[in-house]
Amino acid sequence: MAAAAAVLRAAVRRGRSAAATLLHHRPILSARSLPPSPPLGRALPPLPRFPFSVGFGFSTATEELVPPARPKGKARKNPMKQSRFDFTKVDAALLPTVILVGRPNVGKSALFNRFIRRREALVYNTPGDHVTRDIREGVAKLGDLRFRVLDSAGLETAATSGSILARTADMTGNVLARSQFAIFLIDVRDGLQPLDLEVGQWLRKHASGIHTLVAMNKSESLDEHGVLTAAAGEAHKLGFGDPVAISAETGLGMAELYEVLRPLFEEYMSQLPNNGLNQDDPTSEFETEAHEGDESKLPLQLAIVGRPNVGKSTLLNTLLQEQRVLVGPEAGLTRDSIRAQFQFDNRTVYLVDTAGWMERSGKEKGPASLSVVQSRKNLMRAHIVALVLDAEKIAKSKSSMNHPEVVIARQAIEEGRGLVVVVNKMDLLRGNQRLFEKVMDAVPSEIQTVIPQVTGIPVVFVSALEGRGRIAVMRQVIDTYENWCLRLSTSRLNRWLRKVMSRHSWKDSATQPKVKYFTQVKARPPTFVAFMSGKVQLSDTDIRFLTKSLKEDFNIGGIPIRIVQRSIPRKASAKSNTKNVRPRIARMRTDKRTAVSDPTLS
C-alpha cells in the first residue's frame, strides 16, 4: 500500500488527477499475481501498461514514474543518406543488377513488387508449390538508388533431372552470369531450414563472384531484441555476413537495406567508364520530344496470348533469341505474365508472355485464378495482340478457332487493339502436304468469318520450336502497329469522301445523308468524325461501307476503325449569317441619361 501511495502522490504532483482516480480502481500487481517467467529462448511478453502511462516507463513499485530521457541534440532526420551518383541518368543497361534467390515461399516476388513499386509478380501463399517459374525483370527504386532486379523461382536442390524444379534451377543459374549482386531471402519465422543451407551452398558454387546479402524476411511480427537477435546469429551460419531484417509486405527494414546497398552500388558505378552516364541513349529527352509528333516511333507493347500449351513461351524465346521463360510439354506452365524488352529495326519492343487463356468456370483457385486475371489486364495494356493458334489442333478439328480464342480476338478488337494471328507448330504438318495447305487456306477465311467487324487480319504461319517465322512475325506486328498509329489529314479524307459517296448506291437521293466534312480526331486506334448537315443520319450499313472503304483505300487492315457522326444544326449557321436588327441602347446628349433608338425607323 505504501508503494501505491507513492505512485499516487507522484501522479497528483504532476497534475494528473484523472490518472490518480483510475489508479484507485486498478489492481496492484504483487509478486503472487505476476505471470510465470517464460522459459529461456522465448520472447518476453509485453509489460502491462496503465491507461495514463503512454509516455512513461514502468520500473519498480518503490520508484516514481519518470518520463524517459530524450536523446540529446537535434531531432532525428531521415536515416537514408543521399548517394553521390545520380542513378536516373545512368543507362538502364549499365545499372547494377540484383537477383533475388531463396527457397520457395520466402517472399521473393513480394520484395520484387516492393522494389518496382507495383504489383506485377504473382504473390500467393503456396508452401508446397512454386508460384514463380520464370525470370522476371524490372527496374527497382529504393530511395535515390536505381538498379535492375531479377525475380527467380524458388530453388530446390533435390529436384530430379528433367522436372520443373530442375529446369527452374538451371534457368536461375543461367541468369547469374549477368548479375553483380544477390539478395538471399530466408523466412525468419520458420528459422533456418536445411534447404536454406543447401541454397547457400548452391550460391557459393554457382555465384562465387557475386556479392551476396542475406535478408531475413517476414520480420514485422518479431521483436528487435529477442527472436530477431537469435535469428540473426543463426543466419551467420550461411556464411554471407551480417543479415538485414526486412518485411517485403510492410516495408520494414528498407532504410537498413538501403544503407547496405548504397556503398556497394557506388563502388560498382565508380568502376564503369564515365560512371555509366546515358549519353547516347536513343530514348533521351531530346529524341523523345522529336518522336512525340510521330506516334508510330514510340515503344511498342506486344502481348502474346492464346490457350494453354500452344507455344506462347516458345515464341517469346524465339523472338528474344534467348532462353528467357520456362517451356515444356506441361499445360499451364506459365503463371506470371513475363515482360521483356528488345530492339527490332531500331525500335523498342516490350514483349509480354501471358498465361494460358482459359474459360473461367469459377473452379480456379490460387495462382491459376490470379494468372487469368493478370492475362486479361495485360491484354488491355497492349498495343498489338498476337493470338497464337495450334496448327496440329486445327488440322485435327473442324474449326480454326475455339470459343476461348474467339473471345480473345473479339475482346482485343473491342478494346481497340491491333490483332495479328500466329499459327504455330507448322513443323508438325510438314510431313502431310495436304493438311499443310488446308490449314494455310482455311485459317484466314475462317477468321474473317468469325470476326467480320475487322477485315484484313494478318495471319503468319511459323514454327517457334525451330525458330522459323521470327522476322515475318515482327514485320507484320510493326506494320499493324504503324496502321494503328496512322493519322490522315482532313483535306485528304474529304477528297476521298467525295469519291466514296459518289460510288455508293443510295436508295433515294432525296434522303441521302449529307456529310459536311470528314476528319480524324485521334489515332491508336484511328477514330473519325463525320459532321452531318440535316436531319438524315448515317445508317449502320453506311458506316460499315465507309469503314470497309477506309481499310481498302488506305490499306489499314487488321485494326479496328471507329466512325462517330455529329450533327451541325442549321439554326446555328442561320443565326451567324443574319444581321442583328434588335433595338440597341445608344447614349445621346439629352437631359435623360439614355434613349432607345431603332435603326429600322431611321
C-alpha positions in Angstrom: 0.0 0.0 0.0 2.9 2.4 0.7 4.1 1.8 -2.9 0.7 2.6 -4.3 0.5 5.7 -2.2 3.9 6.8 -3.6 2.7 6.3 -7.1 -0.5 8.2 -6.4 1.4 11.1 -4.9 3.7 11.3 -8.0 0.7 11.4 -10.3 -1.1 14.1 -8.3 2.0 16.1 -8.1 2.1 16.3 -11.9 -1.4 17.5 -12.1 -2.9 14.2 -13.3 -5.9 13.8 -11.1 -7.8 11.7 -13.6 -4.9 9.3 -13.7 -4.9 9.0 -9.9 -8.7 8.3 -10.0 -8.1 5.4 -12.5 -5.3 4.1 -10.3 -7.7 3.6 -7.4 -9.8 1.2 -9.4 -6.8 -0.8 -10.9 -5.4 -3.8 -9.0 -1.8 -3.5 -7.8 0.5 -6.2 -9.2 2.2 -8.2 -6.5 4.7 -11.0 -6.6 1.9 -13.6 -6.4 -0.1 -12.1 -9.2 2.8 -11.8 -11.7 2.7 -14.3 -14.5 5.3 -17.1 -14.5 8.5 -16.2 -16.3 8.8 -17.8 -19.8 11.5 -20.4 -20.4 14.8 -19.3 -21.8 15.0 -18.8 -25.5 11.5 -17.4 -25.8 10.4 -13.7 -26.2 9.2 -12.0 -23.0 5.6 -10.9 -23.0 5.0 -7.1 -23.0 4.7 -5.5 -19.6 1.3 -4.2 -18.5 0.6 -0.5 -19.0 -1.6 1.8 -17.1 -4.1 3.9 -19.0 -2.1 7.1 -18.3 1.3 5.7 -18.9 1.6 6.5 -22.6 4.8 8.5 -22.2 6.2 6.9 -19.0 8.4 3.9 -18.3 7.4 1.3 -15.7 10.2 0.3 -13.3 9.6 -0.9 -9.8 6.8 -0.3 -7.2 9.0 1.9 -5.0 10.2 4.2 -7.8 8.3 7.1 -9.2 7.1 7.0 -12.9 9.7 9.1 -14.6 9.4 10.2 -18.3 12.0 8.6 -20.5 15.1 10.6 -21.3 15.1 12.2 -24.7 18.1 11.9 -26.9 20.3 14.9 -26.8 21.0 17.0 -29.9 18.7 17.8 -32.8 15.6 15.8 -33.8 16.3 12.7 -35.8 16.1 13.1 -39.5 15.6 10.7 -42.4 18.2 7.9 -41.9 18.7 7.5 -45.6 21.8 9.4 -46.9 21.9 10.6 -50.5 24.1 8.7 -52.9 26.9 10.6 -54.7 25.7 9.2 -58.0 22.6 10.2 -60.0 21.2 6.8 -61.0 18.4 8.4 -63.0 21.0 9.5 -65.6 22.6 6.1 -65.9 22.0 3.9 -68.9 19.4 1.2 -68.0 21.7 -1.5 -69.4 24.5 -0.4 -67.1 22.6 -0.3 -63.9 23.7 -2.8 -61.2 21.7 -6.0 -61.3 20.4 -7.7 -58.2 18.9 -11.2 -58.3 16.5 -12.4 -55.6 17.2 -16.1 -54.6 16.0 -18.4 -51.9 13.9 -21.5 -51.3 10.2 -21.4 -52.3 7.7 -19.2 -50.5 10.1 -16.9 -48.7 8.7 -13.7 -50.2 11.0 -13.1 -53.3 8.1 -11.9 -55.5 6.7 -9.7 -52.7 10.1 -8.0 -52.4 10.3 -7.7 -56.2 6.9 -5.9 -56.2 8.1 -3.5 -53.5 11.2 -2.7 -55.4 9.5 -1.9 -58.6 6.6 -0.2 -56.7 3.7 -2.0 -58.4 2.0 -5.4 -58.1 3.4 -7.2 -61.2 4.6 -10.6 -59.9 2.0 -13.0 -58.6 2.2 -13.5 -54.8 0.3 -16.4 -53.2 0.9 -18.5 -50.1 1.7 -21.9 -51.5 4.2 -23.7 -49.2 4.2 -26.9 -51.2 4.4 -25.4 -54.7 6.2 -22.8 -56.8 4.2 -19.7 -57.9 7.1 -18.1 -59.8 8.6 -20.3 -62.5 10.2 -17.8 -64.8 12.8 -15.0 -64.5 11.0 -11.6 -64.2 13.0 -8.4 -64.6 12.3 -4.8 -63.6 13.9 -1.5 -62.6 13.9 -1.1 -58.9 13.6 2.1 -56.9 15.0 2.3 -53.3 15.4 5.8 -52.2 17.5 7.5 -54.8 19.0 4.2 -55.9 18.1 2.7 -59.2 19.0 -0.9 -60.2 17.8 -3.8 -62.2 16.2 -6.6 -60.2 15.5 -10.2 -61.2 12.9 -12.3 -59.6 13.8 -16.0 -59.7 12.0 -19.2 -59.0 12.4 -21.0 -55.6 15.5 -23.2 -55.5 15.3 -26.8 -54.5 18.5 -28.8 -55.0 16.7 -32.1 -54.6 14.8 -31.8 -57.9 15.0 -34.7 -60.2 16.6 -34.3 -63.7 14.1 -33.0 -66.2 11.5 -31.9 -63.7 10.1 -28.4 -63.5 12.2 -27.7 -60.4 15.4 -28.8 -62.1 14.6 -26.6 -65.1 13.9 -23.5 -63.0 17.2 -24.0 -61.1 19.0 -24.3 -64.4 17.4 -21.1 -65.6 18.3 -19.3 -62.4 21.9 -20.4 -62.8 22.0 -19.1 -66.4 20.9 -15.5 -65.4 23.5 -15.4 -62.6 26.1 -14.5 -65.2 24.5 -11.1 -65.8 24.1 -10.3 -62.1 26.5 -8.5 -59.8 24.6 -8.8 -56.5 22.3 -11.3 -54.9 19.8 -11.0 -52.1 19.4 -14.3 -50.4 16.0 -14.4 -48.6 15.1 -16.6 -45.7 11.9 -16.8 -43.7 12.8 -15.7 -40.2 9.5 -17.0 -38.8 10.4 -20.6 -39.9 14.0 -20.3 -38.8 17.0 -21.5 -40.7 15.9 -24.6 -42.7 18.1 -27.3 -44.1 17.0 -26.2 -47.6 18.4 -22.7 -46.8 21.8 -24.3 -46.1 21.6 -26.1 -49.4 20.7 -22.9 -51.3 23.7 -21.2 -49.6 26.0 -24.0 -50.8 24.5 -23.7 -54.3 25.2 -19.9 -54.3 28.8 -20.4 -53.2 29.2 -22.9 -56.1 27.5 -21.1 -58.9 27.8 -17.4 -57.8 31.2 -17.2 -56.2 31.9 -13.8 -57.9 28.6 -12.2 -56.8 28.3 -10.2 -53.7 25.5 -11.9 -51.7 23.5 -10.3 -48.9 21.2 -12.2 -46.6 17.8 -10.7 -45.8 15.6 -12.1 -43.1 12.1 -11.6 -44.5 8.7 -11.6 -42.6 10.2 -10.0 -39.5 7.4 -7.5 -39.0 5.8 -9.5 -36.1 9.0 -10.2 -34.2 10.7 -8.0 -31.6 14.1 -6.5 -32.1 16.0 -7.9 -29.2 14.5 -11.4 -28.7 13.8 -13.6 -31.6 15.5 -11.4 -34.2 18.8 -11.4 -32.3 18.7 -15.2 -32.1 17.7 -15.5 -35.8 20.5 -13.1 -36.8 23.0 -15.2 -35.0 21.6 -18.3 -36.7 21.8 -16.7 -40.1 25.5 -16.2 -39.8 25.8 -20.0 -40.4 25.1 -19.3 -44.1 28.5 -17.5 -44.3 27.4 -14.3 -46.1 28.0 -11.8 -43.3 25.5 -9.8 -41.2 21.9 -10.3 -42.2 19.3 -7.5 -42.6 15.8 -7.8 -41.1 13.2 -6.7 -43.5 9.5 -7.2 -44.3 8.6 -7.2 -48.0 4.9 -6.9 -47.2 5.1 -3.8 -44.9 8.3 -2.2 -46.0 10.1 -2.7 -42.7 13.9 -2.5 -42.9 14.1 -0.8 -46.3 16.2 2.0 -44.8 18.7 -0.5 -43.4 18.8 -2.3 -46.8 19.4 1.0 -48.5 22.4 1.7 -46.2 23.9 -1.7 -47.1 23.3 -1.5 -50.9 24.4 2.2 -51.4 28.2 1.8 -50.9 28.1 -1.4 -52.9 26.4 0.3 -55.9 28.6 3.4 -55.6 31.7 1.2 -55.8 30.3 -0.6 -58.8 29.4 2.6 -60.6 32.8 4.1 -60.0 34.4 1.2 -61.9 32.3 2.0 -65.1 33.6 4.3 -67.8 32.0 7.7 -67.5 30.2 6.4 -64.5 27.7 4.7 -66.9 26.1 8.1 -67.8 23.5 7.7 -70.6 24.9 10.0 -73.3 23.9 8.1 -76.4 20.6 6.7 -75.3 18.0 6.7 -78.2 15.3 7.3 -75.7 16.8 10.5 -74.4 14.7 13.6 -73.7 15.6 15.3 -77.0 14.7 12.4 -79.2 11.6 11.6 -77.2 10.3 15.1 -77.9 11.2 14.6 -81.6 9.1 11.4 -81.7 6.1 13.0 -80.0 4.6 14.0 -83.3 5.2 10.6 -84.9 3.4 8.1 -82.5 4.5 5.1 -84.6 8.1 5.6 -83.4 7.1 5.2 -79.8 7.8 1.9 -77.9 5.5 -0.9 -79.0 3.6 -3.0 -76.4 3.1 -6.6 -77.8 1.1 -9.2 -75.8 1.3 -12.9 -76.7 -2.0 -14.6 -75.8 -3.7 -17.9 -76.5 -4.9 -21.1 -75.0 -2.6 -23.2 -72.8 0.2 -25.2 -74.5 0.1 -23.6 -77.9 3.7 -22.4 -77.8 3.5 -18.8 -76.5 6.6 -19.1 -74.3 8.5 -20.8 -77.1 7.5 -17.9 -79.4 8.8 -15.4 -76.9 12.1 -17.2 -76.5 12.4 -17.2 -80.3 11.7 -13.5 -80.7 14.2 -12.7 -77.9 16.7 -15.3 -79.2 17.4 -16.4 -75.6 16.0 -18.9 -73.1 14.1 -16.4 -71.1 11.0 -18.2 -69.9 10.4 -21.9 -69.0 9.0 -24.1 -71.7 7.8 -27.7 -71.7 5.0 -30.1 -72.6 3.1 -29.4 -69.4 0.0 -27.4 -69.9 -0.3 -24.2 -67.8 3.4 -24.0 -67.2 3.5 -20.2 -67.3 1.8 -18.5 -64.4 3.3 -15.0 -64.3 2.9 -12.6 -67.2 6.6 -12.2 -68.2 7.6 -8.8 -69.6 10.8 -8.4 -71.7 12.3 -5.7 -73.8 14.3 -5.9 -77.0 15.2 -3.9 -80.1 14.0 -4.7 -83.6 14.8 -2.4 -86.6 15.9 0.4 -84.2 12.5 0.2 -82.4 11.9 -0.6 -78.8 9.5 -3.5 -78.3 8.1 -4.6 -75.0 7.0 -8.3 -75.1 4.5 -9.8 -72.6 4.1 -13.5 -72.4 0.8 -14.2 -70.7 -0.5 -17.3 -69.0 -2.8 -19.6 -71.0 -6.2 -18.1 -71.5 -8.9 -20.5 -70.1 -12.6 -20.3 -69.8 -13.4 -19.2 -66.3 -15.5 -21.8 -64.7 -15.3 -20.5 -61.2 -13.3 -23.5 -60.1 -9.9 -22.0 -60.5 -8.2 -21.4 -57.2 -4.8 -20.0 -56.1 -2.3 -19.0 -58.7 -4.4 -20.3 -61.6 -7.2 -17.7 -60.9 -4.6 -14.9 -60.4 -3.0 -15.9 -63.8 -6.3 -15.5 -65.6 -6.9 -12.0 -64.1 -3.4 -10.9 -64.9 -3.6 -12.1 -68.5 -6.7 -10.0 -69.0 -5.1 -6.9 -67.6 -2.1 -7.3 -69.9 -4.4 -7.6 -72.9 -5.9 -4.2 -72.0 -2.4 -2.6 -71.8 -1.1 -3.9 -75.0 -1.0 -2.1 -78.4 -0.8 -5.2 -80.6 -2.2 -8.6 -79.6 -0.6 -11.7 -81.1 -3.1 -14.5 -80.9 -1.2 -17.9 -81.1 -3.1 -20.9 -82.5 -2.0 -24.6 -82.6 -1.7 -25.8 -86.2 -1.9 -29.5 -85.2 -5.2 -29.0 -83.3 -6.6 -27.0 -86.3 -5.8 -29.9 -88.6 -7.5 -32.4 -86.3 -10.6 -30.3 -85.6 -13.2 -28.8 -87.9 -12.6 -25.2 -86.9 -9.6 -22.9 -86.7 -10.6 -21.1 -83.5 -12.3 -22.4 -80.4 -14.6 -20.4 -78.2 -11.8 -19.0 -75.9 -9.8 -17.9 -78.9 -12.8 -16.2 -80.4 -13.3 -14.4 -77.1 -9.7 -13.2 -77.0 -9.9 -11.9 -80.6 -13.2 -10.1 -80.1 -12.2 -8.6 -76.8 -9.0 -7.3 -78.4 -11.0 -5.7 -81.2 -13.5 -4.2 -78.8 -10.7 -2.7 -76.7 -9.3 -1.0 -79.9 -6.1 -3.1 -80.2 -4.4 -4.3 -83.3 -4.6 -8.1 -83.9 -2.1 -10.5 -85.5 -2.9 -14.2 -85.7 0.2 -16.5 -85.4 -0.4 -20.2 -86.4 2.4 -22.1 -84.5 3.7 -25.7 -84.8 3.6 -25.8 -88.6 6.6 -28.2 -88.4 4.3 -31.0 -87.2 2.3 -30.8 -90.5 5.3 -30.8 -92.9 5.0 -34.5 -93.5 1.4 -34.2 -94.7 1.3 -31.7 -97.6 -2.4 -31.9 -97.9 -3.1 -30.9 -94.3 -0.4 -28.3 -94.6 -2.1 -26.5 -97.5 -5.5 -27.0 -96.0 -4.6 -25.2 -92.8 -3.0 -22.3 -94.7 -6.1 -21.8 -96.8 -8.7 -22.4 -94.1 -7.4 -20.2 -91.3 -7.5 -16.7 -93.0 -11.0 -17.2 -94.4 -12.4 -18.6 -91.2 -11.0 -15.8 -89.1 -12.7 -13.3 -91.4 -16.0 -15.1 -90.9 -15.7 -15.3 -87.1 -14.5 -11.6 -86.8 -16.4 -9.7 -89.6 -16.1 -6.3 -87.9 -12.4 -6.2 -88.9 -11.1 -7.0 -92.3 -7.6 -7.9 -93.4 -6.4 -9.5 -90.2 -2.9 -10.7 -90.9 -2.1 -14.4 -90.4 1.5 -15.7 -90.0 2.5 -19.4 -90.1 5.5 -20.2 -88.0 7.4 -22.9 -86.2 8.6 -21.3 -82.9 10.5 -24.5 -81.9 12.6 -24.4 -85.0 12.9 -20.6 -84.9 11.2 -20.1 -88.3 9.0 -17.1 -88.9 10.6 -14.8 -86.4 11.2 -12.0 -88.9 7.8 -12.4 -90.5 6.0 -12.1 -87.2 7.8 -8.9 -86.2 7.4 -7.3 -89.6 3.7 -8.0 -89.5 3.4 -6.7 -85.9 5.2 -3.5 -86.8 3.1 -2.9 -90.0 -0.1 -3.4 -87.9 1.3 -1.0 -85.2 2.0 1.7 -87.8 -1.5 1.3 -89.2 -2.8 1.6 -85.6 -0.9 4.9 -85.2 -2.0 6.2 -88.6 -3.1 9.8 -89.0 -4.7 11.2 -92.1 -5.1 14.8 -93.0 -8.6 16.3 -93.3 -8.1 17.5 -96.8 -7.1 14.0 -97.9 -10.1 12.5 -96.2 -12.5 14.9 -97.8 -11.2 14.2 -101.2 -11.5 10.5 -100.5 -15.0 11.0 -99.1 -16.3 12.7 -102.4 -15.2 9.7 -104.4 -16.6 7.2 -102.0 -20.0 8.9 -101.7 -20.3 9.1 -105.4 -19.9 5.3 -105.9 -22.1 4.3 -103.1 -25.6 3.2 -104.2 -28.2 5.2 -102.3 -31.8 4.1 -102.4 -33.2 7.6 -102.6 -31.1 10.6 -103.5 -33.5 12.9 -101.7 -33.0 11.2 -98.4 -29.3 10.8 -98.9 -27.3 11.9 -95.8 -25.1 14.9 -96.4 -21.7 14.8 -94.8 -20.4 18.3 -94.3 -16.8 17.2 -93.8 -14.9 14.2 -92.5 -11.9 14.4 -90.1 -9.7 12.2 -87.9 -9.8 13.2 -84.2 -7.3 10.6 -82.8 -5.2 7.6 -83.5 -4.3 4.4 -81.6 -6.9 3.2 -82.9 -7.9 5.6 -85.8 -11.1 7.4 -84.9 -13.0 9.6 -87.4 -15.9 12.0 -87.0 -18.4 12.7 -89.8 -20.1 16.1 -89.4 -23.6 15.8 -90.8 -25.8 18.6 -92.1 -29.6 18.0 -91.9 -31.7 15.5 -90.1 -30.7 12.4 -92.0 -28.0 10.4 -90.2 -25.7 7.7 -91.5 -27.1 4.2 -91.0 -25.2 1.2 -89.7 -24.9 0.0 -93.3 -23.4 3.3 -94.4 -20.9 3.3 -91.5 -19.8 -0.3 -92.4 -19.4 0.8 -96.0 -17.2 3.8 -95.0 -15.2 1.6 -92.7 -14.5 -1.0 -95.3 -13.6 1.7 -97.9 -11.2 3.2 -95.5 -9.4 -0.1 -94.9 -9.3 -0.9 -98.6 -8.3 2.5 -99.9 -5.7 3.3 -97.3 -4.5 -0.3 -96.7 -5.1 -0.3 -92.9 -6.4 -3.8 -92.3 -6.1 -5.8 -89.1 -7.0 -2.9 -86.8 -10.4 -1.6 -85.5 -11.7 1.7 -87.0 -14.2 3.8 -85.3 -16.5 6.3 -87.0 -18.6 8.8 -85.0 -21.2 11.2 -86.5 -22.1 14.6 -85.3 -24.9 16.9 -86.4 -24.4 20.5 -87.4 -27.7 22.4 -86.6 -29.0 24.7 -89.3 -30.2 27.3 -86.8 -26.7 27.9 -85.6 -25.5 28.7 -89.1 -28.6 30.8 -89.8 -28.0 33.0 -86.7 -24.4 33.6 -87.6 -25.3 34.9 -91.1 -28.2 37.2 -90.3 -27.8 40.7 -89.0 -28.8 41.8 -85.6 -31.8 44.1 -86.0 -32.9 44.2 -82.4 -33.2 47.7 -80.7 -30.0 48.8 -79.2 -29.2 51.3 -76.4 -27.3 54.3 -77.5 -26.0 57.2 -75.4 -27.3 60.6 -76.6 -26.8 64.2 -75.4 -30.2 64.8 -73.8 -31.5 65.6 -70.4 -32.2 61.9 -69.9 -29.4 59.5 -69.3 -30.2 57.1 -72.2 -32.6 56.9 -75.1 -33.7 54.0 -77.2 -33.1 54.3 -80.9 -34.3 51.8 -83.5 -32.2 51.7 -86.7 -35.1 50.3 -88.7 -37.2 53.5 -88.2 -34.5 55.9 -89.5 
